[in-house]
């Protein structure tokens, strides 16, 4: 029985893509249900267009994966070099590096920049493609999970990402499975501690909705002044 449990927590390329996704899903079922509830709640409180809401979630999580992956290539220089300081033991504990990484996590990897892109498209073509509140929640989740939860849970995937100097395990893990960038034989990441991050982020974003601190309105006004 112990062998079966252990196997169910290990990623293997010998198993199918679907099998690995199911194994990851079973481990993270509480978080998955929470994320689904958050998406439906935000959709109900905002656009009430479930297709845009679901598209936004997959777009922003995919954006997180690809921007993080590209930051480890020459395409993202010099920004990639700044991110690589986070991987260097000589610098990663320095306050300036920590703050810089936090800004990169929120604005770039967390997908906050997609709000600007979405608002630009909406103002130019009068067509909305994103639910901006879902992007905000994900950006807060990505930032807080990376800076706090990882230091507490110390998951195998994140440690391997640093050991291999960013050659694998870019996250989210379901994207790593899909694009075959998860380390063979590594343990599936248990992300359920992120439920707290999701709930708090959702409370903050919806609590500030339609107030002067609503960032979606602030940047919408900026875009309108520019264009």
N, C-alpha and C positions, 0 to 999 in steps of 0.2 A: 504493500500500500504506500509506504514511504517513497519507494522508487517511482510509483505512478505520480505522486504529488510533485516530486522533484522534477520529473520529466515535463509535467504540465506547466512548469515555470521557466522552461528553457527554450530559447529560440534555436531552431535548426532548419537549415536550408534543405535538408532531406525531406522535410514535411512541406505540404502545400502552402501557398500564400493564405488560403482561406483558413486552414488549420491553425496557422500562427496567429492570424487575426482573431480567431475565436478564443485561443488561449489567452491572448492579451485582453480581450473583452471580458472574459470570465473573471480575471484578476481585478479588473477595473470597473466592474459592473456598477457599483455605487456611484462612481464619478460620471460614468456615461449617462446614467439616468438623471443625475443632477444637471449635467450639461444640457440634456434634452429639455428638462423642465425650465432651465434658464432661457433657452432659445425661445420656447413657446411663450414664456412670461414676457420677455422683452418684446417679442412680436405682438403680443396682445396689447401691451402698453404703448406701442409706437406705431409702426407702419401697418400692422395687421395684413401683411403679405408674407405668408409662410414660405413661399418659394424664394423670395429675396433673403429671408432670414436664414434658411438652410444654405443657400448659395454663399451668403456672407461668411458663415461659419467655416465652410470648406475652403473658401477663397483665402481667408485670413490664416487658417492653420497651414494651408499649403504655402502661403507667402512666408510664414515663419520657417518652414523647412528649407525652402529654396534660398532665402536670403542668408540663413545661417550656413548652409552648404557653400554658397558662393563666397562668403566672407573668408573661407579657407582656400580660396583660389586667387590668382593674380587679377581676376576681373574686378575685385572689390578694393584694390589698392588705391589710396593709402588707408581707407577705412578698415580694410581687412587686417592691416598691420596693427591698428589700434586694438582691434578685437583680440589679436593674437597675444597682446600683453596680458590678457586675462588667462592665457594658457601658460605663461612663463612664471615659474615659481619665484623668480627674483623680483617680479613686479606685481603679481596678482593680489597681494595683500595691501598694496599701497592705496590710501584713500582716494587719490586722484584716479587711479585705474578702476577702482570699485565704482566710483560715481560715473565715470565715463561708460563703463560696461552697463550700468543701470540705464543710462540714457539710450544706449544702443539697443538694449533689450526692449525698452518701452516704445521708442519711436520707430525703430527699424524692424528688428526681429518680431516684436509684438504686434506689428502691423498698424500702428497708429497713423503712419504716413498714408495708409490707404484711405483715410477719411478725407485728406486733401485731394487725392485722386478722384474719389467718388463725388465729392462736392464740385470739383472742376467739371467733370462729365455732366453732372446734373444741371449746373448752371449754363453750360454751353449747349447741351442738347435736350434739356428738360426731360431727362430720363434717369431714374434712380436705379443704381445697380447694387448698392450696399445698404444694410441696416447699420448705421453708424454707432448705435449703442452696443450692438454685439461686438463690433471692433473694439470699442473702448473697454468692454469687460474682458475681452481676450488679452488686450495689451496689458491691463492691470494684472491679470492672472499670470501671464508669461513673465512679467517683471518680478512679481512677488514669489512665484514658484522657483524661479531660477536663483534669486538672491537669498531666499530664506529656506524654503522647503528642501532644496538640494543639500544645504549645509546640515540639515537635521536628519534627513532620511538616508543621505549618501548612497543613492542607487547605483547598482553595478554599471548600468549603461552610461551614466554621466561620468563616473570614474574612468571607464574605458575610453570615453571621448577625450578626456584630458591625457590619459596615458599614451594614446595613439596620436596625440597632438592634432585632434580634429579631423581624422581621416574616416570617421564613422559616427553613428549615433547622434544625429543632428537634432532629432525630435521635431514634432511629436512622433512617438514611437510607431504609431500606425503608418506614418509616412515612411519611416525607415524600413519597415517590413515591405511596403509596396515597392520601394525603389532599391531594395537589397543593400541598404547601407547600415544595417544593424549587425553588430559583431556576432559571428557564429559562436554558438554555445553560451551566449550571455543570458543572464536572467531577465525576464520581462519586468519592466518597471511598474511598480505599484504606485499609481498616481493619486490614490484615494485621499491622501492628506490634502490634496488640492481642492476638495469639496469646500473647505472653509474659505479658501481664497476666492472661489467662484461665488459663493454666497455673499461674502463681504463686498466683492467687486460689483456684483449686481445691485446690492443695496445702495452703494455709493453712486453708481451711474444713474439708477432710476430715481434716487433721492434728489439728485441735482438736475434731473430732467426739467426743462422749461424754466429754469432759474437763470440768473445772470452768470452762474458758474457752469452752465451747460456748454461744454466745449464744442458740441456739434453746431450750436447756434453762433458761438463766438467765431469759429472758423468759417462758417457759412457767410457771415457778414464780411469777413476779410476777403474771401473769394469774390463776393459781389462787388466790393470796392475796387478790386484789381481788374476784374473783367467786366 
